Amino acid sequence: MPINTTRWDSAEHLKTEEDIQLYLEACLEEAEDDPALIIHALGVVARAKNMSQLSRDTGLSREGLYKALSPDGNPTFSTIAKVTKALGFKLTIQPTP
């Protein structure tokens, strides 16, 4: 008997700013040495918040954002900084406990 499944898209469940912040915090904590997970999380949030608006806010093309935040993407630090700022967050550095 086949199992019926449905596609899960985290972006559909990020409704509030708090949801987005908690999602990003969880991904950053889980990622440890995996920058691809952080890039993926930013891509999910970008889709949740509207990629077209993010494109206007960052000055980067919509297609370029999709490519940079895709699983095969390799965004520059400048792109990550622009995306993070346009999403309403600030990159910070803290000492490890």
DAQUIQUI-V560419 format. One record per residue. N is the residue number from 1. PHI is phi in radians with two decimals (none if undefined). OMEGA is omega in radians with two decimals (none if undefined). D_FIRST is the distance of its C-alpha to the first C-alpha in Angstrom with 2 decimals. Layout:
n->N phi->PHI omega->OMEGA d_first->D_FIRST
n->N phi->PHI omega->OMEGA d_first->D_FIRST
//
This chain:
n->1 phi->none omega->-3.13 d_first->0.00
n->2 phi->-1.23 omega->3.09 d_first->3.82
n->3 phi->-1.68 omega->3.08 d_first->6.58
n->4 phi->-1.53 omega->3.12 d_first->9.44
n->5 phi->-2.23 omega->3.04 d_first->12.77
n->6 phi->-2.14 omega->-3.13 d_first->16.33
n->7 phi->-1.24 omega->3.11 d_first->19.26
n->8 phi->-1.78 omega->3.08 d_first->21.72
n->9 phi->-2.25 omega->-3.11 d_first->25.37
n->10 phi->-1.00 omega->-3.11 d_first->27.89
n->11 phi->-1.03 omega->-3.13 d_first->30.64
n->12 phi->-1.21 omega->-3.06 d_first->29.31
n->13 phi->-1.87 omega->3.12 d_first->29.91
n->14 phi->-1.70 omega->-3.02 d_first->33.42
n->15 phi->-1.66 omega->-3.06 d_first->35.49
n->16 phi->-2.10 omega->3.08 d_first->38.71
n->17 phi->-1.05 omega->3.11 d_first->41.10
n->18 phi->-1.15 omega->3.08 d_first->40.32
n->19 phi->-0.98 omega->-3.09 d_first->36.56
n->20 phi->-1.14 omega->3.14 d_first->37.51
n->21 phi->-1.09 omega->-3.14 d_first->40.02
n->22 phi->-1.12 omega->3.10 d_first->37.72
n->23 phi->-1.09 omega->3.14 d_first->34.95
n->24 phi->-1.11 omega->3.11 d_first->37.52
n->25 phi->-1.07 omega->3.14 d_first->39.02
n->26 phi->-1.12 omega->3.13 d_first->35.69
n->27 phi->-1.15 omega->3.11 d_first->34.93
n->28 phi->-1.10 omega->3.12 d_first->38.48
n->29 phi->-1.16 omega->-3.11 d_first->38.28
n->30 phi->-1.28 omega->-3.01 d_first->34.98
n->31 phi->-1.11 omega->-3.05 d_first->36.12
n->32 phi->0.78 omega->-3.08 d_first->39.06
n->33 phi->-1.78 omega->-3.07 d_first->39.70
n->34 phi->-2.00 omega->-3.13 d_first->37.01
n->35 phi->-1.09 omega->3.14 d_first->38.71
n->36 phi->-1.08 omega->3.12 d_first->35.63
n->37 phi->-1.19 omega->3.12 d_first->33.96
n->38 phi->-1.18 omega->3.10 d_first->37.11
n->39 phi->-1.09 omega->3.10 d_first->37.18
n->40 phi->-1.04 omega->-3.13 d_first->33.54
n->41 phi->-1.07 omega->3.09 d_first->34.39
n->42 phi->-1.11 omega->3.09 d_first->37.43
n->43 phi->-1.14 omega->3.10 d_first->35.39
n->44 phi->-1.10 omega->-3.14 d_first->32.95
n->45 phi->-1.14 omega->3.12 d_first->36.00
n->46 phi->-1.05 omega->3.11 d_first->37.72
n->47 phi->-1.17 omega->3.14 d_first->34.89
n->48 phi->-1.16 omega->-3.06 d_first->34.88
n->49 phi->-1.63 omega->3.10 d_first->38.64
n->50 phi->1.81 omega->-3.08 d_first->38.94
n->51 phi->-1.08 omega->-3.14 d_first->39.35
n->52 phi->-1.12 omega->3.11 d_first->42.03
n->53 phi->-1.15 omega->3.11 d_first->44.18
n->54 phi->-1.07 omega->3.10 d_first->43.75
n->55 phi->-1.05 omega->3.12 d_first->44.95
n->56 phi->-1.12 omega->-3.09 d_first->48.05
n->57 phi->-1.21 omega->-3.11 d_first->48.69
n->58 phi->-1.63 omega->-3.05 d_first->48.49
n->59 phi->1.37 omega->3.11 d_first->50.16
n->60 phi->-1.79 omega->-3.13 d_first->47.37
n->61 phi->-1.20 omega->3.11 d_first->45.52
n->62 phi->-1.03 omega->3.13 d_first->42.11
n->63 phi->-1.11 omega->3.11 d_first->40.77
n->64 phi->-1.12 omega->3.09 d_first->42.51
n->65 phi->-1.15 omega->3.10 d_first->40.92
n->66 phi->-0.99 omega->-3.13 d_first->37.40
n->67 phi->-1.15 omega->-3.10 d_first->38.23
n->68 phi->-1.10 omega->-3.08 d_first->39.94
n->69 phi->-1.69 omega->3.12 d_first->37.17
n->70 phi->-1.43 omega->3.11 d_first->34.31
n->71 phi->-1.01 omega->3.12 d_first->32.58
n->72 phi->-1.66 omega->-3.10 d_first->35.04
n->73 phi->-1.24 omega->3.09 d_first->37.96
n->74 phi->-2.46 omega->-3.04 d_first->41.00
n->75 phi->-1.19 omega->3.05 d_first->43.03
n->76 phi->-1.32 omega->3.08 d_first->46.60
n->77 phi->-1.09 omega->3.11 d_first->47.80
n->78 phi->-1.04 omega->3.11 d_first->49.69
n->79 phi->-1.12 omega->3.13 d_first->46.52
n->80 phi->-1.07 omega->-3.14 d_first->44.84
n->81 phi->-1.11 omega->3.13 d_first->48.04
n->82 phi->-1.12 omega->-3.14 d_first->48.23
n->83 phi->-1.11 omega->-3.12 d_first->44.61
n->84 phi->-1.04 omega->-3.14 d_first->44.98
n->85 phi->-1.14 omega->-3.14 d_first->48.24
n->86 phi->-1.14 omega->3.09 d_first->46.97
n->87 phi->-1.40 omega->3.09 d_first->44.05
n->88 phi->1.63 omega->3.14 d_first->46.72
n->89 phi->-2.15 omega->3.14 d_first->46.48
n->90 phi->-2.18 omega->3.06 d_first->48.96
n->91 phi->-1.32 omega->3.10 d_first->48.36
n->92 phi->-2.37 omega->3.08 d_first->50.11
n->93 phi->-2.14 omega->3.14 d_first->50.71
n->94 phi->-2.27 omega->3.05 d_first->50.91
n->95 phi->-1.22 omega->3.09 d_first->51.88
n->96 phi->-1.35 omega->-3.13 d_first->49.11
n->97 phi->-1.24 omega->none d_first->49.44
//
